[in-house]
Amino acid sequence: MEASREVIKTLIELAPNVDEADKVINENYDFKSVREKVAFLKGMFDVNVVGHEKDEPDEMTYFAMLDTVIHM
């Protein structure tokens, strides 16, 4: 059974750390790149990295955004 978007969003927000939140994302989506994961976070949580909008997203950017989501 596939989890709904709202359930996944809640699981990410309530994750104890970025590793667990990343695990939720990996288990529910088939993203192939960090760029896709960053786009997902931007779309689902309306987060952005100020001052780096034109930079190619990397893992550090992704995990910083994920940490922001967890601590919102």
mmCIF file of the N, C-alpha and C atoms, coordinates in Angstrom:
data_MODEL
# 
_entry.id   MODEL 
# 
loop_
_atom_site.group_PDB 
_atom_site.id 
_atom_site.type_symbol 
_atom_site.label_atom_id 
_atom_site.label_alt_id 
_atom_site.label_comp_id 
_atom_site.label_asym_id 
_atom_site.label_entity_id 
_atom_site.label_seq_id 
_atom_site.pdbx_PDB_ins_code 
_atom_site.Cartn_x 
_atom_site.Cartn_y 
_atom_site.Cartn_z 
_atom_site.occupancy 
_atom_site.B_iso_or_equiv 
_atom_site.pdbx_formal_charge 
_atom_site.auth_seq_id 
_atom_site.auth_comp_id 
_atom_site.auth_asym_id 
_atom_site.auth_atom_id 
_atom_site.pdbx_PDB_model_num 
ATOM 1   N N  . MET A 1 1  ? 0.833  -1.182 0.000  1.00 0.00 ? 1  MET A N  1 
ATOM 2   C CA . MET A 1 1  ? 0.000  0.000  0.000  1.00 0.00 ? 1  MET A CA 1 
ATOM 3   C C  . MET A 1 1  ? 0.879  1.248  0.000  1.00 0.00 ? 1  MET A C  1 
ATOM 4   N N  . GLU A 1 2  ? 0.575  2.148  -0.880 1.00 0.00 ? 2  GLU A N  1 
ATOM 5   C CA . GLU A 1 2  ? 1.348  3.366  -1.020 1.00 0.00 ? 2  GLU A CA 1 
ATOM 6   C C  . GLU A 1 2  ? 0.850  4.421  -0.037 1.00 0.00 ? 2  GLU A C  1 
ATOM 7   N N  . ALA A 1 3  ? 1.771  5.066  0.648  1.00 0.00 ? 3  ALA A N  1 
ATOM 8   C CA . ALA A 1 3  ? 1.399  6.112  1.600  1.00 0.00 ? 3  ALA A CA 1 
ATOM 9   C C  . ALA A 1 3  ? 0.971  7.368  0.852  1.00 0.00 ? 3  ALA A C  1 
ATOM 10  N N  . SER A 1 4  ? 0.010  8.073  1.430  1.00 0.00 ? 4  SER A N  1 
ATOM 11  C CA . SER A 1 4  ? -0.450 9.306  0.802  1.00 0.00 ? 4  SER A CA 1 
ATOM 12  C C  . SER A 1 4  ? 0.596  10.402 0.976  1.00 0.00 ? 4  SER A C  1 
ATOM 13  N N  . ARG A 1 5  ? 0.476  11.416 0.168  1.00 0.00 ? 5  ARG A N  1 
ATOM 14  C CA . ARG A 1 5  ? 1.400  12.551 0.211  1.00 0.00 ? 5  ARG A CA 1 
ATOM 15  C C  . ARG A 1 5  ? 1.411  13.193 1.605  1.00 0.00 ? 5  ARG A C  1 
ATOM 16  N N  . GLU A 1 6  ? 0.249  13.341 2.215  1.00 0.00 ? 6  GLU A N  1 
ATOM 17  C CA . GLU A 1 6  ? 0.168  13.955 3.547  1.00 0.00 ? 6  GLU A CA 1 
ATOM 18  C C  . GLU A 1 6  ? 0.835  13.086 4.608  1.00 0.00 ? 6  GLU A C  1 
ATOM 19  N N  . VAL A 1 7  ? 0.676  11.762 4.509  1.00 0.00 ? 7  VAL A N  1 
ATOM 20  C CA . VAL A 1 7  ? 1.315  10.850 5.464  1.00 0.00 ? 7  VAL A CA 1 
ATOM 21  C C  . VAL A 1 7  ? 2.826  10.943 5.327  1.00 0.00 ? 7  VAL A C  1 
ATOM 22  N N  . ILE A 1 8  ? 3.322  10.945 4.101  1.00 0.00 ? 8  ILE A N  1 
ATOM 23  C CA . ILE A 1 8  ? 4.764  11.051 3.856  1.00 0.00 ? 8  ILE A CA 1 
ATOM 24  C C  . ILE A 1 8  ? 5.293  12.383 4.378  1.00 0.00 ? 8  ILE A C  1 
ATOM 25  N N  . LYS A 1 9  ? 4.550  13.454 4.124  1.00 0.00 ? 9  LYS A N  1 
ATOM 26  C CA . LYS A 1 9  ? 4.952  14.773 4.606  1.00 0.00 ? 9  LYS A CA 1 
ATOM 27  C C  . LYS A 1 9  ? 5.078  14.767 6.128  1.00 0.00 ? 9  LYS A C  1 
ATOM 28  N N  . THR A 1 10 ? 4.121  14.179 6.803  1.00 0.00 ? 10 THR A N  1 
ATOM 29  C CA . THR A 1 10 ? 4.141  14.104 8.263  1.00 0.00 ? 10 THR A CA 1 
ATOM 30  C C  . THR A 1 10 ? 5.302  13.253 8.763  1.00 0.00 ? 10 THR A C  1 
ATOM 31  N N  . LEU A 1 11 ? 5.543  12.127 8.108  1.00 0.00 ? 11 LEU A N  1 
ATOM 32  C CA . LEU A 1 11 ? 6.659  11.260 8.508  1.00 0.00 ? 11 LEU A CA 1 
ATOM 33  C C  . LEU A 1 11 ? 7.996  11.977 8.386  1.00 0.00 ? 11 LEU A C  1 
ATOM 34  N N  . ILE A 1 12 ? 8.147  12.773 7.348  1.00 0.00 ? 12 ILE A N  1 
ATOM 35  C CA . ILE A 1 12 ? 9.384  13.536 7.157  1.00 0.00 ? 12 ILE A CA 1 
ATOM 36  C C  . ILE A 1 12 ? 9.512  14.599 8.249  1.00 0.00 ? 12 ILE A C  1 
ATOM 37  N N  . GLU A 1 13 ? 8.430  15.332 8.496  1.00 0.00 ? 13 GLU A N  1 
ATOM 38  C CA . GLU A 1 13 ? 8.460  16.399 9.503  1.00 0.00 ? 13 GLU A CA 1 
ATOM 39  C C  . GLU A 1 13 ? 8.750  15.861 10.905 1.00 0.00 ? 13 GLU A C  1 
ATOM 40  N N  . LEU A 1 14 ? 8.281  14.657 11.191 1.00 0.00 ? 14 LEU A N  1 
ATOM 41  C CA . LEU A 1 14 ? 8.452  14.088 12.530 1.00 0.00 ? 14 LEU A CA 1 
ATOM 42  C C  . LEU A 1 14 ? 9.679  13.192 12.673 1.00 0.00 ? 14 LEU A C  1 
ATOM 43  N N  . ALA A 1 15 ? 10.449 13.057 11.600 1.00 0.00 ? 15 ALA A N  1 
ATOM 44  C CA . ALA A 1 15 ? 11.649 12.220 11.659 1.00 0.00 ? 15 ALA A CA 1 
ATOM 45  C C  . ALA A 1 15 ? 12.616 12.776 12.701 1.00 0.00 ? 15 ALA A C  1 
ATOM 46  N N  . PRO A 1 16 ? 13.293 11.889 13.445 1.00 0.00 ? 16 PRO A N  1 
ATOM 47  C CA . PRO A 1 16 ? 14.212 12.351 14.495 1.00 0.00 ? 16 PRO A CA 1 
ATOM 48  C C  . PRO A 1 16 ? 15.500 12.975 13.961 1.00 0.00 ? 16 PRO A C  1 
ATOM 49  N N  . ASN A 1 17 ? 15.838 12.671 12.692 1.00 0.00 ? 17 ASN A N  1 
ATOM 50  C CA . ASN A 1 17 ? 17.062 13.214 12.099 1.00 0.00 ? 17 ASN A CA 1 
ATOM 51  C C  . ASN A 1 17 ? 16.973 13.142 10.580 1.00 0.00 ? 17 ASN A C  1 
ATOM 52  N N  . VAL A 1 18 ? 17.941 13.744 9.897  1.00 0.00 ? 18 VAL A N  1 
ATOM 53  C CA . VAL A 1 18 ? 17.899 13.789 8.430  1.00 0.00 ? 18 VAL A CA 1 
ATOM 54  C C  . VAL A 1 18 ? 18.048 12.407 7.795  1.00 0.00 ? 18 VAL A C  1 
ATOM 55  N N  . ASP A 1 19 ? 18.780 11.522 8.448  1.00 0.00 ? 19 ASP A N  1 
ATOM 56  C CA . ASP A 1 19 ? 18.946 10.175 7.891  1.00 0.00 ? 19 ASP A CA 1 
ATOM 57  C C  . ASP A 1 19 ? 17.609 9.437  7.836  1.00 0.00 ? 19 ASP A C  1 
ATOM 58  N N  . GLU A 1 20 ? 16.829 9.558  8.903  1.00 0.00 ? 20 GLU A N  1 
ATOM 59  C CA . GLU A 1 20 ? 15.515 8.906  8.937  1.00 0.00 ? 20 GLU A CA 1 
ATOM 60  C C  . GLU A 1 20 ? 14.554 9.558  7.949  1.00 0.00 ? 20 GLU A C  1 
ATOM 61  N N  . ALA A 1 21 ? 14.611 10.877 7.827  1.00 0.00 ? 21 ALA A N  1 
ATOM 62  C CA . ALA A 1 21 ? 13.761 11.579 6.865  1.00 0.00 ? 21 ALA A CA 1 
ATOM 63  C C  . ALA A 1 21 ? 14.130 11.177 5.438  1.00 0.00 ? 21 ALA A C  1 
ATOM 64  N N  . ASP A 1 22 ? 15.427 11.068 5.171  1.00 0.00 ? 22 ASP A N  1 
ATOM 65  C CA . ASP A 1 22 ? 15.898 10.644 3.850  1.00 0.00 ? 22 ASP A CA 1 
ATOM 66  C C  . ASP A 1 22 ? 15.431 9.221  3.560  1.00 0.00 ? 22 ASP A C  1 
ATOM 67  N N  . LYS A 1 23 ? 15.424 8.382  4.573  1.00 0.00 ? 23 LYS A N  1 
ATOM 68  C CA . LYS A 1 23 ? 14.964 7.000  4.423  1.00 0.00 ? 23 LYS A CA 1 
ATOM 69  C C  . LYS A 1 23 ? 13.483 6.970  4.019  1.00 0.00 ? 23 LYS A C  1 
ATOM 70  N N  . VAL A 1 24 ? 12.667 7.814  4.631  1.00 0.00 ? 24 VAL A N  1 
ATOM 71  C CA . VAL A 1 24 ? 11.244 7.911  4.275  1.00 0.00 ? 24 VAL A CA 1 
ATOM 72  C C  . VAL A 1 24 ? 11.105 8.286  2.804  1.00 0.00 ? 24 VAL A C  1 
ATOM 73  N N  . ILE A 1 25 ? 11.883 9.267  2.370  1.00 0.00 ? 25 ILE A N  1 
ATOM 74  C CA . ILE A 1 25 ? 11.824 9.716  0.976  1.00 0.00 ? 25 ILE A CA 1 
ATOM 75  C C  . ILE A 1 25 ? 12.256 8.588  0.040  1.00 0.00 ? 25 ILE A C  1 
ATOM 76  N N  . ASN A 1 26 ? 13.365 7.930  0.361  1.00 0.00 ? 26 ASN A N  1 
ATOM 77  C CA . ASN A 1 26 ? 13.868 6.856  -0.495 1.00 0.00 ? 26 ASN A CA 1 
ATOM 78  C C  . ASN A 1 26 ? 12.913 5.672  -0.588 1.00 0.00 ? 26 ASN A C  1 
ATOM 79  N N  . GLU A 1 27 ? 12.198 5.388  0.506  1.00 0.00 ? 27 GLU A N  1 
ATOM 80  C CA . GLU A 1 27 ? 11.268 4.255  0.523  1.00 0.00 ? 27 GLU A CA 1 
ATOM 81  C C  . GLU A 1 27 ? 9.980  4.542  -0.250 1.00 0.00 ? 27 GLU A C  1 
ATOM 82  N N  . ASN A 1 28 ? 9.662  5.815  -0.425 1.00 0.00 ? 28 ASN A N  1 
ATOM 83  C CA . ASN A 1 28 ? 8.390  6.165  -1.047 1.00 0.00 ? 28 ASN A CA 1 
ATOM 84  C C  . ASN A 1 28 ? 8.498  6.770  -2.448 1.00 0.00 ? 28 ASN A C  1 
ATOM 85  N N  . TYR A 1 29 ? 9.688  7.171  -2.826 1.00 0.00 ? 29 TYR A N  1 
ATOM 86  C CA . TYR A 1 29 ? 9.885  7.781  -4.141 1.00 0.00 ? 29 TYR A CA 1 
ATOM 87  C C  . TYR A 1 29 ? 11.124 7.173  -4.792 1.00 0.00 ? 29 TYR A C  1 
ATOM 88  N N  . ASP A 1 30 ? 11.140 7.188  -6.099 1.00 0.00 ? 30 ASP A N  1 
ATOM 89  C CA . ASP A 1 30 ? 12.248 6.598  -6.851 1.00 0.00 ? 30 ASP A CA 1 
ATOM 90  C C  . ASP A 1 30 ? 13.115 7.687  -7.472 1.00 0.00 ? 30 ASP A C  1 
ATOM 91  N N  . PHE A 1 31 ? 13.546 8.629  -6.641 1.00 0.00 ? 31 PHE A N  1 
ATOM 92  C CA . PHE A 1 31 ? 14.386 9.707  -7.154 1.00 0.00 ? 31 PHE A CA 1 
ATOM 93  C C  . PHE A 1 31 ? 15.767 9.162  -7.503 1.00 0.00 ? 31 PHE A C  1 
ATOM 94  N N  . LYS A 1 32 ? 16.303 9.633  -8.607 1.00 0.00 ? 32 LYS A N  1 
ATOM 95  C CA . LYS A 1 32 ? 17.608 9.166  -9.081 1.00 0.00 ? 32 LYS A CA 1 
ATOM 96  C C  . LYS A 1 32 ? 18.733 10.138 -8.768 1.00 0.00 ? 32 LYS A C  1 
ATOM 97  N N  . SER A 1 33 ? 18.392 11.358 -8.361 1.00 0.00 ? 33 SER A N  1 
ATOM 98  C CA . SER A 1 33 ? 19.444 12.355 -8.143 1.00 0.00 ? 33 SER A CA 1 
ATOM 99  C C  . SER A 1 33 ? 19.104 13.266 -6.970 1.00 0.00 ? 33 SER A C  1 
ATOM 100 N N  . VAL A 1 34 ? 20.125 13.944 -6.486 1.00 0.00 ? 34 VAL A N  1 
ATOM 101 C CA . VAL A 1 34 ? 19.953 14.929 -5.423 1.00 0.00 ? 34 VAL A CA 1 
ATOM 102 C C  . VAL A 1 34 ? 19.079 16.066 -5.940 1.00 0.00 ? 34 VAL A C  1 
ATOM 103 N N  . ARG A 1 35 ? 19.242 16.419 -7.191 1.00 0.00 ? 35 ARG A N  1 
ATOM 104 C CA . ARG A 1 35 ? 18.443 17.492 -7.795 1.00 0.00 ? 35 ARG A CA 1 
ATOM 105 C C  . ARG A 1 35 ? 16.947 17.186 -7.678 1.00 0.00 ? 35 ARG A C  1 
ATOM 106 N N  . GLU A 1 36 ? 16.566 15.932 -7.925 1.00 0.00 ? 36 GLU A N  1 
ATOM 107 C CA . GLU A 1 36 ? 15.161 15.534 -7.797 1.00 0.00 ? 36 GLU A CA 1 
ATOM 108 C C  . GLU A 1 36 ? 14.684 15.636 -6.352 1.00 0.00 ? 36 GLU A C  1 
ATOM 109 N N  . LYS A 1 37 ? 15.536 15.231 -5.417 1.00 0.00 ? 37 LYS A N  1 
ATOM 110 C CA . LYS A 1 37 ? 15.168 15.299 -4.000 1.00 0.00 ? 37 LYS A CA 1 
ATOM 111 C C  . LYS A 1 37 ? 15.002 16.754 -3.555 1.00 0.00 ? 37 LYS A C  1 
ATOM 112 N N  . VAL A 1 38 ? 15.887 17.628 -4.010 1.00 0.00 ? 38 VAL A N  1 
ATOM 113 C CA . VAL A 1 38 ? 15.793 19.051 -3.670 1.00 0.00 ? 38 VAL A CA 1 
ATOM 114 C C  . VAL A 1 38 ? 14.510 19.638 -4.266 1.00 0.00 ? 38 VAL A C  1 
ATOM 115 N N  . ALA A 1 39 ? 14.196 19.293 -5.501 1.00 0.00 ? 39 ALA A N  1 
ATOM 116 C CA . ALA A 1 39 ? 12.963 19.770 -6.139 1.00 0.00 ? 39 ALA A CA 1 
ATOM 117 C C  . ALA A 1 39 ? 11.739 19.283 -5.365 1.00 0.00 ? 39 ALA A C  1 
ATOM 118 N N  . PHE A 1 40 ? 11.785 18.047 -4.895 1.00 0.00 ? 40 PHE A N  1 
ATOM 119 C CA . PHE A 1 40 ? 10.699 17.488 -4.091 1.00 0.00 ? 40 PHE A CA 1 
ATOM 120 C C  . PHE A 1 40 ? 10.502 18.301 -2.812 1.00 0.00 ? 40 PHE A C  1 
ATOM 121 N N  . LEU A 1 41 ? 11.584 18.595 -2.095 1.00 0.00 ? 41 LEU A N  1 
ATOM 122 C CA . LEU A 1 41 ? 11.491 19.366 -0.856 1.00 0.00 ? 41 LEU A CA 1 
ATOM 123 C C  . LEU A 1 41 ? 10.956 20.770 -1.121 1.00 0.00 ? 41 LEU A C  1 
ATOM 124 N N  . LYS A 1 42 ? 11.419 21.385 -2.202 1.00 0.00 ? 42 LYS A N  1 
ATOM 125 C CA . LYS A 1 42 ? 10.935 22.722 -2.558 1.00 0.00 ? 42 LYS A CA 1 
ATOM 126 C C  . LYS A 1 42 ? 9.435  22.691 -2.813 1.00 0.00 ? 42 LYS A C  1 
ATOM 127 N N  . GLY A 1 43 ? 8.983  21.665 -3.533 1.00 0.00 ? 43 GLY A N  1 
ATOM 128 C CA . GLY A 1 43 ? 7.564  21.568 -3.868 1.00 0.00 ? 43 GLY A CA 1 
ATOM 129 C C  . GLY A 1 43 ? 6.685  21.201 -2.688 1.00 0.00 ? 43 GLY A C  1 
ATOM 130 N N  . MET A 1 44 ? 7.127  20.266 -1.868 1.00 0.00 ? 44 MET A N  1 
ATOM 131 C CA . MET A 1 44 ? 6.294  19.797 -0.763 1.00 0.00 ? 44 MET A CA 1 
ATOM 132 C C  . MET A 1 44 ? 6.313  20.746 0.432  1.00 0.00 ? 44 MET A C  1 
ATOM 133 N N  . PHE A 1 45 ? 7.459  21.348 0.704  1.00 0.00 ? 45 PHE A N  1 
ATOM 134 C CA . PHE A 1 45 ? 7.590  22.147 1.928  1.00 0.00 ? 45 PHE A CA 1 
ATOM 135 C C  . PHE A 1 45 ? 7.842  23.633 1.683  1.00 0.00 ? 45 PHE A C  1 
ATOM 136 N N  . ASP A 1 46 ? 7.938  24.036 0.435  1.00 0.00 ? 46 ASP A N  1 
ATOM 137 C CA . ASP A 1 46 ? 8.171  25.437 0.096  1.00 0.00 ? 46 ASP A CA 1 
ATOM 138 C C  . ASP A 1 46 ? 9.419  25.976 0.791  1.00 0.00 ? 46 ASP A C  1 
ATOM 139 N N  . VAL A 1 47 ? 10.526 25.222 0.712  1.00 0.00 ? 47 VAL A N  1 
ATOM 140 C CA . VAL A 1 47 ? 11.805 25.646 1.279  1.00 0.00 ? 47 VAL A CA 1 
ATOM 141 C C  . VAL A 1 47 ? 12.771 25.968 0.155  1.00 0.00 ? 47 VAL A C  1 
ATOM 142 N N  . ASN A 1 48 ? 13.729 26.817 0.450  1.00 0.00 ? 48 ASN A N  1 
ATOM 143 C CA . ASN A 1 48 ? 14.729 27.222 -0.522 1.00 0.00 ? 48 ASN A CA 1 
ATOM 144 C C  . ASN A 1 48 ? 16.027 27.541 0.195  1.00 0.00 ? 48 ASN A C  1 
ATOM 145 N N  . VAL A 1 49 ? 17.109 27.524 -0.531 1.00 0.00 ? 49 VAL A N  1 
ATOM 146 C CA . VAL A 1 49 ? 18.398 27.923 0.029  1.00 0.00 ? 49 VAL A CA 1 
ATOM 147 C C  . VAL A 1 49 ? 18.689 29.324 -0.502 1.00 0.00 ? 49 VAL A C  1 
ATOM 148 N N  . VAL A 1 50 ? 18.543 30.302 0.354  1.00 0.00 ? 50 VAL A N  1 
ATOM 149 C CA . VAL A 1 50 ? 18.697 31.698 -0.033 1.00 0.00 ? 50 VAL A CA 1 
ATOM 150 C C  . VAL A 1 50 ? 20.147 31.960 -0.430 1.00 0.00 ? 50 VAL A C  1 
ATOM 151 N N  . GLY A 1 51 ? 20.298 32.613 -1.573 1.00 0.00 ? 51 GLY A N  1 
ATOM 152 C CA . GLY A 1 51 ? 21.622 32.969 -2.055 1.00 0.00 ? 51 GLY A CA 1 
ATOM 153 C C  . GLY A 1 51 ? 22.270 31.902 -2.922 1.00 0.00 ? 51 GLY A C  1 
ATOM 154 N N  . HIS A 1 52 ? 21.624 30.746 -3.036 1.00 0.00 ? 52 HIS A N  1 
ATOM 155 C CA . HIS A 1 52 ? 22.192 29.661 -3.840 1.00 0.00 ? 52 HIS A CA 1 
ATOM 156 C C  . HIS A 1 52 ? 21.183 29.123 -4.847 1.00 0.00 ? 52 HIS A C  1 
ATOM 157 N N  . GLU A 1 53 ? 20.241 29.954 -5.232 1.00 0.00 ? 53 GLU A N  1 
ATOM 158 C CA . GLU A 1 53 ? 19.185 29.513 -6.138 1.00 0.00 ? 53 GLU A CA 1 
ATOM 159 C C  . GLU A 1 53 ? 19.720 29.032 -7.489 1.00 0.00 ? 53 GLU A C  1 
ATOM 160 N N  . LYS A 1 54 ? 20.821 29.595 -7.940 1.00 0.00 ? 54 LYS A N  1 
ATOM 161 C CA . LYS A 1 54 ? 21.364 29.227 -9.254 1.00 0.00 ? 54 LYS A CA 1 
ATOM 162 C C  . LYS A 1 54 ? 22.419 28.135 -9.184 1.00 0.00 ? 54 LYS A C  1 
ATOM 163 N N  . ASP A 1 55 ? 22.838 27.761 -7.970 1.00 0.00 ? 55 ASP A N  1 
ATOM 164 C CA . ASP A 1 55 ? 23.839 26.707 -7.798 1.00 0.00 ? 55 ASP A CA 1 
ATOM 165 C C  . ASP A 1 55 ? 23.226 25.339 -8.054 1.00 0.00 ? 55 ASP A C  1 
ATOM 166 N N  . GLU A 1 56 ? 24.029 24.433 -8.563 1.00 0.00 ? 56 GLU A N  1 
ATOM 167 C CA . GLU A 1 56 ? 23.605 23.045 -8.718 1.00 0.00 ? 56 GLU A CA 1 
ATOM 168 C C  . GLU A 1 56 ? 23.490 22.438 -7.320 1.00 0.00 ? 56 GLU A C  1 
ATOM 169 N N  . PRO A 1 57 ? 22.316 21.889 -6.970 1.00 0.00 ? 57 PRO A N  1 
ATOM 170 C CA . PRO A 1 57 ? 22.166 21.326 -5.621 1.00 0.00 ? 57 PRO A CA 1 
ATOM 171 C C  . PRO A 1 57 ? 23.074 20.116 -5.402 1.00 0.00 ? 57 PRO A C  1 
ATOM 172 N N  . ASP A 1 58 ? 23.639 20.039 -4.201 1.00 0.00 ? 58 ASP A N  1 
ATOM 173 C CA . ASP A 1 58 ? 24.458 18.886 -3.856 1.00 0.00 ? 58 ASP A CA 1 
ATOM 174 C C  . ASP A 1 58 ? 23.893 18.260 -2.580 1.00 0.00 ? 58 ASP A C  1 
ATOM 175 N N  . GLU A 1 59 ? 24.545 17.221 -2.089 1.00 0.00 ? 59 GLU A N  1 
ATOM 176 C CA . GLU A 1 59 ? 24.040 16.536 -0.896 1.00 0.00 ? 59 GLU A CA 1 
ATOM 177 C C  . GLU A 1 59 ? 23.991 17.463 0.316  1.00 0.00 ? 59 GLU A C  1 
ATOM 178 N N  . MET A 1 60 ? 24.959 18.359 0.441  1.00 0.00 ? 60 MET A N  1 
ATOM 179 C CA . MET A 1 60 ? 24.983 19.273 1.577  1.00 0.00 ? 60 MET A CA 1 
ATOM 180 C C  . MET A 1 60 ? 23.752 20.178 1.536  1.00 0.00 ? 60 MET A C  1 
ATOM 181 N N  . THR A 1 61 ? 23.401 20.665 0.356  1.00 0.00 ? 61 THR A N  1 
ATOM 182 C CA . THR A 1 61 ? 22.203 21.486 0.190  1.00 0.00 ? 61 THR A CA 1 
ATOM 183 C C  . THR A 1 61 ? 20.964 20.687 0.565  1.00 0.00 ? 61 THR A C  1 
ATOM 184 N N  . TYR A 1 62 ? 20.873 19.464 0.051  1.00 0.00 ? 62 TYR A N  1 
ATOM 185 C CA . TYR A 1 62 ? 19.723 18.597 0.311  1.00 0.00 ? 62 TYR A CA 1 
ATOM 186 C C  . TYR A 1 62 ? 19.549 18.338 1.809  1.00 0.00 ? 62 TYR A C  1 
ATOM 187 N N  . PHE A 1 63 ? 20.616 17.950 2.481  1.00 0.00 ? 63 PHE A N  1 
ATOM 188 C CA . PHE A 1 63 ? 20.505 17.638 3.902  1.00 0.00 ? 63 PHE A CA 1 
ATOM 189 C C  . PHE A 1 63 ? 20.250 18.895 4.738  1.00 0.00 ? 63 PHE A C  1 
ATOM 190 N N  . ALA A 1 64 ? 20.756 20.051 4.312  1.00 0.00 ? 64 ALA A N  1 
ATOM 191 C CA . ALA A 1 64 ? 20.459 21.304 5.013  1.00 0.00 ? 64 ALA A CA 1 
ATOM 192 C C  . ALA A 1 64 ? 18.968 21.636 4.884  1.00 0.00 ? 64 ALA A C  1 
ATOM 193 N N  . MET A 1 65 ? 18.419 21.437 3.698  1.00 0.00 ? 65 MET A N  1 
ATOM 194 C CA . MET A 1 65 ? 16.990 21.682 3.496  1.00 0.00 ? 65 MET A CA 1 
ATOM 195 C C  . MET A 1 65 ? 16.157 20.695 4.309  1.00 0.00 ? 65 MET A C  1 
ATOM 196 N N  . LEU A 1 66 ? 16.570 19.450 4.327  1.00 0.00 ? 66 LEU A N  1 
ATOM 197 C CA . LEU A 1 66 ? 15.855 18.421 5.081  1.00 0.00 ? 66 LEU A CA 1 
ATOM 198 C C  . LEU A 1 66 ? 15.892 18.739 6.579  1.00 0.00 ? 66 LEU A C  1 
ATOM 199 N N  . ASP A 1 67 ? 17.030 19.194 7.065  1.00 0.00 ? 67 ASP A N  1 
ATOM 200 C CA . ASP A 1 67 ? 17.151 19.587 8.466  1.00 0.00 ? 67 ASP A CA 1 
ATOM 201 C C  . ASP A 1 67 ? 16.220 20.753 8.785  1.00 0.00 ? 67 ASP A C  1 
ATOM 202 N N  . THR A 1 68 ? 16.114 21.684 7.873  1.00 0.00 ? 68 THR A N  1 
ATOM 203 C CA . THR A 1 68 ? 15.202 22.821 8.044  1.00 0.00 ? 68 THR A CA 1 
ATOM 204 C C  . THR A 1 68 ? 13.763 22.338 8.162  1.00 0.00 ? 68 THR A C  1 
ATOM 205 N N  . VAL A 1 69 ? 13.373 21.421 7.314  1.00 0.00 ? 69 VAL A N  1 
ATOM 206 C CA . VAL A 1 69 ? 12.007 20.873 7.339  1.00 0.00 ? 69 VAL A CA 1 
ATOM 207 C C  . VAL A 1 69 ? 11.730 20.201 8.688  1.00 0.00 ? 69 VAL A C  1 
ATOM 208 N N  . ILE A 1 70 ? 12.665 19.420 9.173  1.00 0.00 ? 70 ILE A N  1 
ATOM 209 C CA . ILE A 1 70 ? 12.487 18.703 10.438 1.00 0.00 ? 70 ILE A CA 1 
ATOM 210 C C  . ILE A 1 70 ? 12.349 19.681 11.609 1.00 0.00 ? 70 ILE A C  1 
ATOM 211 N N  . HIS A 1 71 ? 13.063 20.792 11.546 1.00 0.00 ? 71 HIS A N  1 
ATOM 212 C CA . HIS A 1 71 ? 13.073 21.740 12.663 1.00 0.00 ? 71 HIS A CA 1 
ATOM 213 C C  . HIS A 1 71 ? 12.157 22.945 12.466 1.00 0.00 ? 71 HIS A C  1 
ATOM 214 N N  . MET A 1 72 ? 11.255 22.882 11.522 1.00 0.00 ? 72 MET A N  1 
ATOM 215 C CA . MET A 1 72 ? 10.322 23.989 11.281 1.00 0.00 ? 72 MET A CA 1 
ATOM 216 C C  . MET A 1 72 ? 9.305  24.074 12.394 1.00 0.00 ? 72 MET A C  1 
# 
